[in-house]
Amino acid sequence: MSKPLYPRRPLKTLALTVLLSVWCANPQSSSAQNPQLEDKQERLRGILVNSVTHEPVGRALVHSGDNRFAMFTDSEGRFEFTFPQADSEKNRADEPGSPDGFRHRGQDLQIVLMAKKPGFLEDHMGIQNPQTDPAGKEITIPLTPEALIVGRVVLATSEPSDTIQLELYRRQVQEGRAHWVRENAATTKSNGEFRFAELAAGNYKLLTRELLDRDPLTFDPRGQLYGYPPIYFPNANNFEAAQTIQLVAGQTFQAGVSLVRHPYYPVKVAVANVPDNVRGFNIVVSPQGHRGPGYALGYNNQTQMIEGLLPDGNYTLEAESAGPAAAGLVNISVKGAASEGSRMTVVPSASIRVDVKEEFAPNEETSSPTFVVHSGPPDVNAQGPRRYLNVRLELADDFGQRAPSWMRPPSGPEDDLMVIENVWPGRYWVRVDTSRGYVASISSGTTDLQHQPLVVDLGGSSAPIEITMRDDTAVIDGAIEGLTTLPVRTAPATTDGSPAHLYCIPLPDSSGEFKDIWVQPDGKFGPQQIAPGTYRVLAFDRPQQDLEYRNSEAMRAYDAKGQLVRLIAGQKEYLHLQLVSPAE
């Protein structure tokens, strides 16, 4: 009998039941011993509902972030908490993480609640001013049902295998651009079935990992080797051509996959010019030049060769060192025989200098309005850009999982040279983090790096990154209308308590900078300094983690929403905004 693939989630529910029982003992008994406490308590009543069907969710656990307050909803999804009135707790510290799990600010009381139940995603809600409603109304908290991807992997012989590994990738937005990020992995059961659970709504791609056929009844170690190449659902031979599975909350998607057995052949690629202190290489195998997961080869430190097995096809092999940065690339072809004799030469990674030109108004730090400086990373003992500015490179391709490249630390107090070292070949977005002024322009040679990626070739030298900084910002402030009349509402507990989220998004041809502006509880925001440029200003009632604000095609869905603002240096603009709905 095969080992279960998934933990039995009822065990988690049982553990939480014990936690709840421990909590229930004290509050009830203390209230019974001192009836006067009932006059100094408020009640928070609510109902938990399925966010898709809007039906009540019974037997779900609702608890505070510190687990001091917890209970299960009844069969109709209702719950009720009793807690001290805010004005009776004035001596408590006015900060998050107070002993009772509440945050007290005068008469305002904020509670972080969590709700969970098998079959639903765990939700975090920050509930503001949860006082008893004289009309007896309840707050309503939605709980999102999980989505599932289930299916069965079959071989060409229609025989299932219990050794097929699958990987699931999800499209995630990071700093305004989308990348494919590995979500989870699974292994088929003895009947070939697989299951990916607890998935949020979103876009996914599914693939099988390659598998060598070592069936003891047919395997001949001295004969022809066979295996099952990766299949990218439903039947593609590379990740780019795979179908995007668009999941909505509560959906179960059926994804059947069929594998075909192919001959596999030995691959050996000699690696030349390996630095003495390199510990090894990570090998990326791309079929037909399409980057993506699925195939794998390894590096043999003893023989200094890339080794493994591949089926017929054309491949691009990329090597990235695990120690001091070095990289190599080679194209190989496997056609009905072992692939030997290919050779890859690795070269040291690139180093890129950063030059900063400051065009600040004269102040105590600068005696002239414009001067050029070569600076190192931020350092409290340094002058110039090192004190307030840093630069990083983020991979621009669909699999941007490589760690960003940062500027090297200074070698000593006199080292003011700003350099990004150990940069592998690739396409990069240049990100500038600054606590002073704004980036007026950034370029490398003739490339405008505010709108185009920096291309680093294998072993090639790159022109310096040239940055111009200015401080003649514009200022915006204003208000989001209608927030003061909203009823008690919920929002993710990871936010800063803002009732809305305001995004200033530069238009594609603008030199402005993206800005996320905090909104006060009364709907007002600013004054906020912002780089001159043309912006679309959007206000939402919750964070937009999937907002591709750096993707002009994706942002076209908002062409008729929000407010367009053109700002010049020194301008002050007051905005009246309405909440908008996220694009579908």
N, C-alpha and C positions, 0 to 999 in steps of 0.2 A: 504493500500500500504506500503510495507516494506521500511525502510530507506536505501538510497543508501550506499553501502559498501565502495565505493572508491571516493575520491575527484575528481571533474571534472577538469582535468588537464588544459583544455583551460583557466581557470581562472588565472592560474599561468602565462601563456603566455600573457594574457591581462595586468596583472600588470607590466610585463617587458616591454611591449609596452609603457606604460606611462613613465617608467624610461628612455627609449631610447629617447622619445620625449623631455624630459627635457634636456638631454645632447646635442641633435642636435642643440638647439637654439643658444648657445654661440659660439662654434667653427666656424660655418659657417659664422656668422655675423662678428666675429673678423677678419677672414681671408679676408672678403670682404672690411673691413675698412682699412686694411694694406696689399696691394698687395705684398710688399717686403717680407712678411713672406713666400710667396710661394717659394722664392729662398732658404730659410733656412729650408725647410721641406723635409722629405723623405716619401715615400709611401710604405706600406706593402700590397701587393696583395696576395690573397690566394683563395683557393677553398675548400669547405667542402664536403667530400664524405662519403658515406656509406661504412664502413670498410669491409662489407661482399660482397655487390654487386658492389662496387666501382662507383656507380651512384652518381651524385651530390645531395646534400641535400639542397633544397631551403627553404626559410623562417625559417631558424634556427638563433638563436641569438648568436652572437660572441661578447664577451666583455672582457675588461681587469679586473684584479682581484679586482680593486677598483671601477669598474663601471664608470670610467671617459671616457672610450672609448667603444662604443658599436654600433652595427648595425646588421640588419638582412641580411642574404645572399639573393641574388636575386634568380630568378627561376632556374638559372643554378648553384647555390651553391657558387657563387663568393662574395667576400667581399674585401674592401679596407680601410686601415687606413692611416691617414696622421699625422705625428708627427715631432717635431723639430729634427734637426740633432744633433748627439751626441756631436760634437765639439762646438756647439753653447750653450751647457748646462754644460760647464765645472765647473761652480760654484755650481752645485747641489751636494748634499751629495752622496758619493759613498757607498751606502748601500741599502738593500732592504727596500721597503716601502716608497720610496721618493714620494713627493706629486703627481707626474704625473703617478705613478704606474710603473715606469721603474727603472731599475737598471743600472747606468752608470759606466763603468770602461774604461777610456780612450776612444778609438774608439768603444769599444764593447757595445752593448745595448741588454739587455734581457727584454723580455716582458712576463708576465704571461697572457695567454688568456684562456677563458673558452667558451665552446660551449654547447648549450642546445636546445632541441626541444622535445616536447612530442613524445614518442615512441622510444627515444634514451636515452642512459645513459649519464650523464653529464661528459664531459671530461675536463681535465686540461692540458694545454700544455705550456711548457716553450720554447719560440722560440728565438734562439740565432742569433745575428747579422742580424736582419731583414731589410737589406738595399735593395734599388731598384736594381733589376737584370738588367744589361744592355741589356740582350737578351730578356727581357720582360717576363721571366718565372714567374710562380706563385708557392708559397709553397702549398703543399697539406696536409690537416689535416683530418685524419679519424675520424668519429663519429660512435660509436658502437651502433647498434640497440639493444633494450632491448629484453630479452627472456621472455617467458610467460609460466606459468603452469596453465592450465584451466581444468575444469572438472565439474562433477556433482556427488553429493552424493545421493544415493537412499537407502531407507529402504527395508527390505525383502518383504514388502507388495507392493513395487514399488511406494509408496507414498513419495513425497519429504518432507523434513523438513527444515524450515528456521532458525533452532536453532543449527545446527551442527557447531562446531568450529574445525578448522584445523590449524595445525602448520607445518611450513616448516623449515627444518634444512639444513645448508650448510656446506660442508667440507672446513675448513679453516686451513691454516698452520700458526702456531705460534711458533717462535723460532725453525724452522726446523722440527716440528712435526705437524701432522694433527689432528684436533679435529672436532667434530660435534658441531656447534654453531647455536643457534636459529636465523633464518633469519627474519621471519615474521609470522603473524597469520591472519586468515581470517574467516569470518562466511558466511555460505551459504545464498543465496537469497531465496525468497519464493518458487522458482522452483527447489531448490537444487543445483544451479550452484555456483561455486566459481572461483576466479581468483587471481593469484599472478602475479603482474606486476613488471616492472623495475628490472628484474633479470639479473645479469651478468653471463657470461659463467662459468660453474663449475659443481660440483657434489652436488646433493640435495637428501633429503629423506622427504617424506610427510606422515603425520598421522592425524587421527581424534582424538579429545579429547573424553573421555567417556561421555555419556549423559544418565541421568535417564529419564525414560519415565513417564511423569506426564500429559499425555493426559487427560483433564477433562472428556472425555466421557468414559474412561476405568479405570482411576486411582482410586484405593481403598486404602486409607492410612492405613487401618487395614488388608489389604490382602497382597498377594505376591507382592513384588516390582520387577520391570523390568527396564532394561536399555540396552544401546548399548556400549559394550566395545570398546576400541580403535582399529582401523584397521590401520595397517602400510602398505602403498601402496606397491603392489596391493592388497594382501590379507594375510598378515603375522600377527602373534600374538605377535611379539616383534620387537623392533627397529633394532636389529642386523640382523634379517632375511628380513628386508624390502629391496625393490629394490632401487638401487642407480640410480637416474635420472641424466643422463649426458647431460647437456644443452650446446649448442653452441650459439654464438651471433645471435640474430634474430630468434631463434627457438621458436615455440609454441608447447608445449607438452600437449597432452590430457591425463588426469588422472582420470578415473572414479573409484568411490569407492562405495562398497555396504556394508551396515551395517546389522548385524543380532541381533535380540532382545534376551537377555538372562536374566534369573532370577538373581537378586542381593540380597545379604544377609548382615545383620549387622556384623560389625567387631569391637571388643573391645579388646585392648591389654593394660594391666596395665603396667605402667612404674615405676620401683622401683629405689631407691637411687638417686632421683632427688635433686641436690644441691638447697639450699634455695634461692639463688640469680639468678637462671636460669629463664629467662623470657618466654621461650617456646622452642619448637623444630621444626625444619624443617624435614618433613617425606618424605623419598624417597621410593617409591614402585617399586620393580623390579619383573616382572612376570617370573617365572621359573628361577630366579637368573640372568636374563639378564637386566643389567642397561639400563635405557633409559626413555624418557618422555612418558606420556600417562595416567597412573593411579594416583590417588591422595587420601590421607587420611590426617586427621588433628589431632592436639594435643589439648586436653581439659585441660587447666590449673587448672580448678576447681576440676576435677576428677582425674587428672594426668593419663589420659588414651589416647591412640591413638584410634580414632573413625572414622567410615565412613562405606561405602558400597563397596563390591567387588563381582564379579561373581565367579563361581567355578574355582579353580586353586590353584597352589602353588606359594607363594610369599615370597620375602625377604624384610623385613622392616628395614630401617636404619634411625636412629634419630641423628640429629646434633643440638646442642643447639644454641639458638640465643644470649645468654649471655655468661657467662664464659664457656669455651669449655668443653663439655661433650658429649659422644656419646654412642649409643647402637645399637644392631643388634639382630634380631630374625627372624626365619623362621616360617611361618604359612601356614595352609592348609584350604581352604574353600571348603566344599563338601556338597552341598544340604541343608545347615542349617547355622544358625548364628555361627560365629566364636568368641567364648568367652573363657576366662580362660587362654589365652596365656599371657606370662609375659616377659617384657624386662627390663634388669638391665643396667642402664647407668653407665659409669665409666669416671673419668676425662681423658682429652686428654693427650697425651704424651708430654714430654719435651726431647729434644735431645741436648746434649752438642757437641760443635764443638772445636776440638783441631787443632791448626795450627803449623806446623813445618816449619820454614824458613831456607832455604839453599841459602842465598844470599851472594854475594861477600862482603867482608868487606867495609864499608863506614862510613859516619859520624853518621849514626843511629845505626849501629851494630858494636861492637868491635870484634866479632868472626863470622866466616862464617856460623855457624849452632847453633840455639838455639830453644827451644820449649817454646811456650807461650799459655796461655788460655786468649782469648781476647773477648771484647764485640763489639757491632756494631761500625761503623765508627764514630770517634769523633776527632775533630780537636785538642783537648787538650790531647789526649791519645797518647801512644806510641804503637809500634808493629802493628799487623794486624788491630786493630780497626781503624787506620787512613786511610787505603787504601782498605779494603776488607769487603765484605758482602756476606752472604749466604742466599739463598731462596729455598723453596721447591715448585715445580709445579706439580700438579696432573697429573699422567701419563695415566689415562684412556681416553676413547673416548670422555667423556664429561668433559673435564678439565676446567670447568667454575668457580670452587672454587677459591677464591683469594689466591695468593701465601702466604705461611707462611714465615715470616721474623724473623730475630733475634730480641730478646727483647732489648729495650734500657737499658743502664746501670742504676743501682739504685743509683749510686753516683760516685764521682771521683775515688774512690778506687776499684770500681767494674770492673774487667777485665775479667770476665767469659763470654764466648760466648755461648749463649743458644738459641735454637729455641723452643718457647713455643706454647701451644695450637695447637698441631698437631693431626688432626683427623686420624682415621685408613684409610689406602689406600696405593697406590703405587705412589712414587714421583720421579721425576728427580731432582737431586741436582744441582742448578745453583750457580756459584761463580762469583761475580762481583769484579774485582780488577783493580786498577790503577797502580799497580806495579808488575812486573814480570808475571809469569804464573803459572797455576796449573800443577805441575808435576805428582801428583797422588791424588786421593780422594777415600776413602774407608770407609766402616762400617763393622767391623769384617772381614769376608772373601769376602765381596761383593765389586767388583770394580765399584764404582759409576760413573765413566766416561762412562761406557758402559752398566750398568744395573741399574734399578730403586731401590730406597730404599723402603723396605716394612715395614710399620708400622701397627702392629696388634692392635686389640681392647684391650685397657688397658695394653698392653705389654710395657716393657721398651726396648728401642733401644740402641744398642751400639753407642758410640760416633762417630761422623763423623770426620775422620782424614784427614787433608789436608796437602800436602807438596808443598810449594811454592819455585820456583827457579827464577833466573833472567838471566841465561846464554842463552839468546835467539839467534835465527838465524836472519838474515836480508835478505829480498828480495827487489829488485826493478827491473824496466824494463819498457817495453812499449807495448802498444797494437797497432799493425800495421794497417794502413789504416784509422785511425780516422781523420788524418789531411786532407784527400782528400774528406771527406764526405761533401755533400751539406748541405744547411740549413736544420735542422732537428728538430723534436719535441720530447719532453720527459715530463713525469709527473711533474707538478709544485711543488710537494712536495719534489722533490729531491734537492740536494745541488748544482746543476748545473754541475755535473760530466757528461761527454759525454758517459761514460760507467760504468759498475758496475762489480767489480772484487771480486770473492768469492774464498777463500782458504778453501777447505772442507777436513777434515781429513778422511782417509780411515777407514773402520770399526774397524780394529785392531790397529789403530794408537792412540798415546797419545796426538796428536796435538789438537789445539783449533780452532774452526771456526773463520774466519776473513773476514770481509767485508772491502775492501780497496778502498779509494777514488782515482779516476783517474783524472789527470789534463786535461785541454782542448786539449793539444797537444798529448794526449794518454799516457803520461808517468805517472808512479806511483812509490811510495816509495821515499827513503828507508823506509821500514816498519819492525819493530821488530815482530817476530812471534815465537811461541813455537816450539821446535824441534818436528819432526814427519814426516809422509808421507801424502802428500796432492794431491788432484786433484784440479788444479787451472782453474777456468772457468771465462770467460769474456763475458758479455752480453751488448747489447746496451741499456738496460733499467732494472729497478729493477725487481727481480724475487721474488715476494711476496709469490708465491706458491711453492717455492723450498724446498722440504722435505730433507734437507741436513743431518738430523739425522736419516733418514730412508734408510738403506742400500739397501732394495729392490727397492725403488723408484729411488735411485741414479744409479742403473744399466743401466738406459737409457742413462747415460753419460759416459759409460765405454770407448767409442771410441772417446770422445771429450775432449777438454782442454789439459792440460799438467800435467803429474805426476812429483812431486818434492819430493825428500827425503832430509830432512834437519836435520843436527846435530847441537849441541850447538856451537855457535861462527861462523857458516858458513855464507858466503855471497853469494847470488845467484842472477844472472841477468836473467830475463825471457823475451823472445819474444813471444807474444801471439796473437792469432787471435780471433775475435768475433765468438761465437758459437750460434746456434739456440736453443731455449728452447725445451725440450723433449716433444713429443706429448703425 
